[in-house]
Amino acid sequence: MITEASAVTFRQNLGEMLNQVQYRHDSVLINKDGKPVAALVDARLFERIRRMQARFDQLCQRIEAGYDGVPEEAGIAEIEAAIAADRRQRNQRTPG
């Protein structure tokens, strides 16, 4: 579950919110002036996010290396064409 709290409320209830995250594995979205600015998440979830970010960064580097020397417009057009082809293929497999 995700709970939202203002920065002031978060500061006033830090101990309770830490328990909520630690024992119930909830998350707290912290707002300042009505806008989300931070989140308190379970340490295991944070580690998963970090691993996913690292894998995403590696994938981006591989894509960038694969398109080295290709004009940006041509690369984007090729990626968009591949996405469109994949969507067409998925739609053909999905009864609907």
Phi and psi in degrees as GROMACS dihedral restraints (atoms count N, CA, C in turn):
[ dihedral_restraints ]
;  ai    aj    ak    al  type     phi  dphi    fc
    3     4     5     6     1  -111.5    20    10
    4     5     6     7     1   124.7    20    10
    6     7     8     9     1  -105.7    20    10
    7     8     9    10     1   140.2    20    10
    9    10    11    12     1  -106.2    20    10
   10    11    12    13     1   141.1    20    10
   12    13    14    15     1  -147.1    20    10
   13    14    15    16     1   146.6    20    10
   15    16    17    18     1   -72.0    20    10
   16    17    18    19     1   161.5    20    10
   18    19    20    21     1   -59.3    20    10
   19    20    21    22     1   -38.5    20    10
   21    22    23    24     1   -65.4    20    10
   22    23    24    25     1   -48.0    20    10
   24    25    26    27     1   -61.7    20    10
   25    26    27    28     1   -41.4    20    10
   27    28    29    30     1   -60.1    20    10
   28    29    30    31     1   -47.4    20    10
   30    31    32    33     1   -61.5    20    10
   31    32    33    34     1   -40.2    20    10
   33    34    35    36     1   -72.3    20    10
   34    35    36    37     1   -24.1    20    10
   36    37    38    39     1  -121.8    20    10
   37    38    39    40     1    30.0    20    10
   39    40    41    42     1   -55.2    20    10
   40    41    42    43     1   -48.0    20    10
   42    43    44    45     1   -59.1    20    10
   43    44    45    46     1   -45.5    20    10
   45    46    47    48     1   -64.2    20    10
   46    47    48    49     1   -41.3    20    10
   48    49    50    51     1   -70.6    20    10
   49    50    51    52     1   -35.2    20    10
   51    52    53    54     1   -60.8    20    10
   52    53    54    55     1   -43.1    20    10
   54    55    56    57     1   -62.3    20    10
   55    56    57    58     1   -41.8    20    10
   57    58    59    60     1   -59.0    20    10
   58    59    60    61     1   -41.6    20    10
   60    61    62    63     1   -74.7    20    10
   61    62    63    64     1   -44.1    20    10
   63    64    65    66     1   -68.9    20    10
   64    65    66    67     1   -45.7    20    10
   66    67    68    69     1   -95.7    20    10
   67    68    69    70     1   -31.7    20    10
   69    70    71    72     1  -101.4    20    10
   70    71    72    73     1    -6.2    20    10
   72    73    74    75     1    58.5    20    10
   73    74    75    76     1    32.5    20    10
   75    76    77    78     1   -83.1    20    10
   76    77    78    79     1   174.5    20    10
   78    79    80    81     1  -125.9    20    10
   79    80    81    82     1   152.9    20    10
   81    82    83    84     1  -123.0    20    10
   82    83    84    85     1   122.7    20    10
   84    85    86    87     1   -94.7    20    10
   85    86    87    88     1   121.7    20    10
   87    88    89    90     1  -101.6    20    10
   88    89    90    91     1   123.5    20    10
   90    91    92    93     1  -106.6    20    10
   91    92    93    94     1   144.7    20    10
   93    94    95    96     1  -131.5    20    10
   94    95    96    97     1   125.1    20    10
   96    97    98    99     1    55.6    20    10
   97    98    99   100     1    36.5    20    10
   99   100   101   102     1    79.2    20    10
  100   101   102   103     1     3.2    20    10
  102   103   104   105     1  -117.2    20    10
  103   104   105   106     1   139.0    20    10
  105   106   107   108     1   -67.1    20    10
  106   107   108   109     1   131.3    20    10
  108   109   110   111     1  -124.4    20    10
  109   110   111   112     1   -20.7    20    10
  111   112   113   114     1  -161.2    20    10
  112   113   114   115     1   167.9    20    10
  114   115   116   117     1  -141.2    20    10
  115   116   117   118     1   143.0    20    10
  117   118   119   120     1  -106.1    20    10
  118   119   120   121     1   118.5    20    10
  120   121   122   123     1  -127.6    20    10
  121   122   123   124     1   159.0    20    10
  123   124   125   126     1   -56.8    20    10
  124   125   126   127     1   141.6    20    10
  126   127   128   129     1   -59.3    20    10
  127   128   129   130     1   -35.8    20    10
  129   130   131   132     1   -65.8    20    10
  130   131   132   133     1   -41.8    20    10
  132   133   134   135     1   -64.5    20    10
  133   134   135   136     1   -41.4    20    10
  135   136   137   138     1   -59.9    20    10
  136   137   138   139     1   -42.0    20    10
  138   139   140   141     1   -64.5    20    10
  139   140   141   142     1   -39.8    20    10
  141   142   143   144     1   -62.1    20    10
  142   143   144   145     1   -42.3    20    10
  144   145   146   147     1   -61.8    20    10
  145   146   147   148     1   -43.1    20    10
  147   148   149   150     1   -61.9    20    10
  148   149   150   151     1   -43.0    20    10
  150   151   152   153     1   -64.7    20    10
  151   152   153   154     1   -41.9    20    10
  153   154   155   156     1   -63.6    20    10
  154   155   156   157     1   -40.0    20    10
  156   157   158   159     1   -62.8    20    10
  157   158   159   160     1   -41.7    20    10
  159   160   161   162     1   -64.1    20    10
  160   161   162   163     1   -42.7    20    10
  162   163   164   165     1   -65.4    20    10
  163   164   165   166     1   -40.0    20    10
  165   166   167   168     1   -62.7    20    10
  166   167   168   169     1   -43.6    20    10
  168   169   170   171     1   -61.8    20    10
  169   170   171   172     1   -41.3    20    10
  171   172   173   174     1   -62.8    20    10
  172   173   174   175     1   -43.0    20    10
  174   175   176   177     1   -61.9    20    10
  175   176   177   178     1   -43.7    20    10
  177   178   179   180     1   -60.9    20    10
  178   179   180   181     1   -40.1    20    10
  180   181   182   183     1   -64.8    20    10
  181   182   183   184     1   -40.1    20    10
  183   184   185   186     1   -65.2    20    10
  184   185   186   187     1   -42.1    20    10
  186   187   188   189     1   -64.5    20    10
  187   188   189   190     1   -44.5    20    10
  189   190   191   192     1   -59.9    20    10
  190   191   192   193     1   -43.2    20    10
  192   193   194   195     1   -65.3    20    10
  193   194   195   196     1   -37.9    20    10
  195   196   197   198     1   -67.0    20    10
  196   197   198   199     1   -26.3    20    10
  198   199   200   201     1  -105.2    20    10
  199   200   201   202     1    12.9    20    10
  201   202   203   204     1   -59.9    20    10
  202   203   204   205     1   127.3    20    10
  204   205   206   207     1    88.4    20    10
  205   206   207   208     1    -7.6    20    10
  207   208   209   210     1   -90.0    20    10
  208   209   210   211     1   131.5    20    10
  210   211   212   213     1   -57.1    20    10
  211   212   213   214     1   141.7    20    10
  213   214   215   216     1   -53.7    20    10
  214   215   216   217     1   -45.2    20    10
  216   217   218   219     1   -60.7    20    10
  217   218   219   220     1   -41.8    20    10
  219   220   221   222     1   -66.5    20    10
  220   221   222   223     1   -41.1    20    10
  222   223   224   225     1   -63.9    20    10
  223   224   225   226     1   -45.7    20    10
  225   226   227   228     1   -63.3    20    10
  226   227   228   229     1   -41.9    20    10
  228   229   230   231     1   -61.6    20    10
  229   230   231   232     1   -41.0    20    10
  231   232   233   234     1   -65.6    20    10
  232   233   234   235     1   -42.4    20    10
  234   235   236   237     1   -64.1    20    10
  235   236   237   238     1   -44.6    20    10
  237   238   239   240     1   -63.2    20    10
  238   239   240   241     1   -38.3    20    10
  240   241   242   243     1   -64.9    20    10
  241   242   243   244     1   -40.5    20    10
  243   244   245   246     1   -65.7    20    10
  244   245   246   247     1   -39.9    20    10
  246   247   248   249     1   -64.1    20    10
  247   248   249   250     1   -45.4    20    10
  249   250   251   252     1   -61.6    20    10
  250   251   252   253     1   -42.2    20    10
  252   253   254   255     1   -64.4    20    10
  253   254   255   256     1   -41.1    20    10
  255   256   257   258     1   -63.5    20    10
  256   257   258   259     1   -42.4    20    10
  258   259   260   261     1   -64.3    20    10
  259   260   261   262     1   -41.3    20    10
  261   262   263   264     1   -60.8    20    10
  262   263   264   265     1   -44.2    20    10
  264   265   266   267     1   -63.7    20    10
  265   266   267   268     1   -42.3    20    10
  267   268   269   270     1   -65.1    20    10
  268   269   270   271     1   -40.5    20    10
  270   271   272   273     1   -65.4    20    10
  271   272   273   274     1   -32.5    20    10
  273   274   275   276     1   -70.7    20    10
  274   275   276   277     1   -30.3    20    10
  276   277   278   279     1   -81.9    20    10
  277   278   279   280     1   -24.7    20    10
  279   280   281   282     1   -88.5    20    10
  280   281   282   283     1   118.6    20    10
  282   283   284   285     1   -67.4    20    10
  283   284   285   286     1   139.1    20    10
